[in-house]
Amino acid sequence: MESLYLEFVNDKDLYQSYMPFVKTGGLFVRTTEQFELGTEIELEVVLPDSLESSTIKGIVCWLTPLGAQNGTPAGIGISFQDDPENIRNQIEKSIGRFLNSSEPTLTM
């Protein structure tokens, strides 16, 4: 299992990485490292205003390669599989005011 660390400094950054269209919730991670769909990931996440990180186990469900159109950064989307601290709810509570925004995110 691969391990990745992700820290968000503000709610806008979190909004741009959150993937609400993934049934179990998910996050986009900017990386130029190569991953395959279905790769298991242990994601250590620090949310804005949080003093400690939380660990989520997930699976790669989205790939954005280097050189993608529209200048979208390279990276992977990780769908949450094991979210013991209920990070998805914490994220949605934190970025609720952005969820109906038409502002583009890193995935859509």
C-alpha positions as CSV (number, residue, x, y, z in Angstrom):
1,M,0.0,0.0,0.0
2,E,1.3,3.4,-1.0
3,S,1.3,6.3,1.5
4,L,0.7,9.9,0.7
5,Y,0.5,13.1,2.8
6,L,-1.9,15.9,2.1
7,E,-2.2,19.2,4.0
8,F,-4.8,21.9,3.3
9,V,-4.1,25.4,4.4
10,N,-7.6,26.8,3.7
11,D,-11.1,25.8,2.8
12,K,-10.7,26.9,-0.9
13,D,-7.8,24.6,-1.4
14,L,-9.8,21.8,0.2
15,Y,-12.8,22.6,-2.1
16,Q,-10.6,22.4,-5.2
17,S,-9.4,18.9,-4.2
18,Y,-12.6,17.4,-2.8
19,M,-14.5,15.0,-5.1
20,P,-18.2,15.1,-4.0
21,F,-19.3,13.0,-7.0
22,V,-17.5,10.0,-5.6
23,K,-20.1,8.0,-3.7
24,T,-17.9,7.5,-0.6
25,G,-16.1,10.8,-0.9
26,G,-12.7,11.4,-2.3
27,L,-9.7,13.8,-2.7
28,F,-7.6,14.8,-5.6
29,V,-3.8,14.7,-4.8
30,R,-1.4,16.7,-7.0
31,T,1.4,14.4,-8.0
32,T,3.6,13.6,-11.0
33,E,4.2,10.1,-9.6
34,Q,2.7,7.3,-11.8
35,F,-0.2,5.3,-10.2
36,E,-2.6,2.8,-11.7
37,L,-6.4,2.8,-11.2
38,G,-7.2,0.5,-8.2
39,T,-4.0,1.1,-6.4
40,E,-4.6,1.1,-2.6
41,I,-3.5,4.3,-0.9
42,E,-3.1,5.3,2.8
43,L,-3.8,9.0,2.8
44,E,-2.7,11.1,5.8
45,V,-4.8,14.3,5.6
46,V,-4.5,17.6,7.6
47,L,-7.6,19.7,7.2
48,P,-7.6,23.5,7.6
49,D,-7.6,24.6,11.2
50,S,-6.8,21.0,12.3
51,L,-3.9,20.4,14.7
52,E,-3.6,16.7,13.9
53,S,-3.7,14.5,10.7
54,S,-6.2,11.9,10.0
55,T,-5.7,8.7,8.1
56,I,-8.0,7.4,5.3
57,K,-7.5,4.3,3.3
58,G,-8.6,4.6,-0.3
59,I,-8.3,3.5,-3.9
60,V,-7.1,5.4,-6.9
61,C,-10.2,6.2,-9.0
62,W,-9.1,9.1,-11.1
63,L,-5.9,9.8,-13.1
64,T,-4.9,13.2,-14.6
65,P,-1.7,12.7,-16.5
66,L,1.1,15.3,-17.1
67,G,0.2,17.6,-19.9
68,A,-3.6,17.3,-19.5
69,Q,-5.6,19.8,-21.4
70,N,-6.7,23.1,-19.9
71,G,-3.6,23.2,-17.8
72,T,-5.1,20.9,-15.2
73,P,-2.4,19.7,-12.8
74,A,-1.2,16.1,-12.9
75,G,-2.5,13.9,-10.0
76,I,-4.7,11.2,-8.8
77,G,-8.2,11.0,-7.3
78,I,-8.6,8.8,-4.3
79,S,-12.0,7.4,-3.3
80,F,-12.4,6.8,0.4
81,Q,-12.7,3.1,1.4
82,D,-12.0,3.2,5.1
83,D,-12.8,6.6,6.8
84,P,-12.8,5.8,10.6
85,E,-12.7,9.5,11.6
86,N,-15.5,10.4,9.2
87,I,-13.3,12.9,7.3
88,R,-15.9,13.1,4.5
89,N,-18.4,14.8,6.8
90,Q,-15.7,17.1,8.3
91,I,-14.8,18.2,4.8
92,E,-18.4,18.8,3.7
93,K,-19.1,20.8,6.8
94,S,-15.9,22.8,6.3
95,I,-16.5,23.6,2.6
96,G,-20.3,23.6,2.6
97,R,-20.6,27.2,1.3
98,F,-18.5,26.2,-1.8
99,L,-20.3,23.0,-2.8
100,N,-22.8,24.8,-5.1
101,S,-20.1,27.0,-6.6
102,S,-19.5,27.1,-10.3
103,E,-15.8,27.7,-9.7
104,P,-13.8,24.8,-11.3
105,T,-12.0,22.3,-9.2
106,L,-9.0,20.2,-10.0
107,T,-11.1,17.4,-11.3
108,M,-14.3,18.9,-12.9
